[in-house]
Amino acid sequence: MSRPTLSRKTLGGRRSAKGKSVVGLEIEPSHIAAAEVDTSHGLEARRAAVAMLRPGVLRDGEVTDAEALTANLKTFFAEHDLGTRVRLGVANQRIVVRTLDLPPLEDPRQLAAAVSMQAPDHIPMPMDDAVMDFRSLGIVGTPSGPRSRVVVVAVRRDMVAKLVGVAQDAGLKVVGIDLSAFATIRALPFETGDDQAVLYVTVGGLTNVAVASGPNCLFTRTASGGLESMAGTLAERASLTMDHARMWLGHVGLECPLEEVEGEPELVANVRATLSDGVHQLADTVRNSANFYRMQETAEPVNRAILTGPAASVPGLAAALGAQLGLPFTTAVVANASDADPARITVAAGLAVEERPA
């Protein structure tokens, strides 16, 4: 059976055939999320579901227990009566995204040839082991004159094959694969006329950092750790289950004075300390990625940031992260008409479409 790979169709080409809905499917270390969307007025999740994963099924965004994940997907799709045509999101540390300026080329075949020739010099992995694709951002003005700007994506072939294989073994038909960062940007509204790039930080079982100019992703980088790591630390410190640790993180947050938070004072203080330590680590992760982006020749100035993903539900976390980084942070999640947690379905909703609705 042939297995799909990244393609320009996936990265922003044709819409799916009318009447054939696609379920956006995010599989990340903390949870599975699936969404079907309505695009009649922007983008809104009309049906969505979330299921938590036990630790160890995925590690750093890659499948480590294929049998368990296959069983989870079968149960999940059966319980929620979801369609089986899916578009998968990928996010892990072995994905490489680079923005390149090439000679100004209008012909798509010539542009593809130029990418094939120059991209290997910028991709730190053997091309024989990679699935590579690109998306054109059009002709842009540069100090050296007009150039064709492209975003090049390279993913380890074995990682894609394993993820797709699990989905197919679960009875799903994979109709596309896309970067989770691209899906996040598609799912959230952006301000037209803003001439500076926006930093997107998606925090859940991983920390996914992206920079976008309008609807176009210019850079993305994934790091281990995130809200799930904070929950794991708290669970160990306070002898809690993971579910209870997640609940306490959201209950205590970083806004209210400790004496105003309901709960056993020692536990509340422990939760606050875990969150504070976690934000310091998260800020270091985001700072390192942002600095790496700024070193690129094509880097655009960033003037604001958006926090999304499960961490967006923790009161005060966005403000604390912004204070650490010296950048104004707001929170954002996908518009949602379902009963699912909108903070956990934003990426899945963005995966359900191939381009941002008008």
Secondary structure, DSSP 4 states (H G I P E B T S, - for coil): -------TTTTT-PPPPTT---EEEEEETTEEEEEEEE-TTS-EEEEEEEEE--TTSEETTEES-HHHHHHHHHHHHHHHT--SEEEEEE--TT-EEEEEEE----SHHHHHHHHHHHGGGT--S-GGGEEEEEEEEEEEEETTEEEEEEEEEEEEHHHHHHHHHHHHHTT-EEEEEEEHHHHHHHHS---TT--SEEEEEEESSEEEEEEEETTEEEEEEEEE-SHHHHHHHHHHHHT--HHHHHHHHHHH-SSS-GGGS-S-HHHHHHHHHHHHHHHHHHHHHHHHHHHHHHTSTT---EEEEEEESGGGGSTTHHHHHHHHHTS-EEE---EE-SSS-HHHHHHHHHHT-SS---
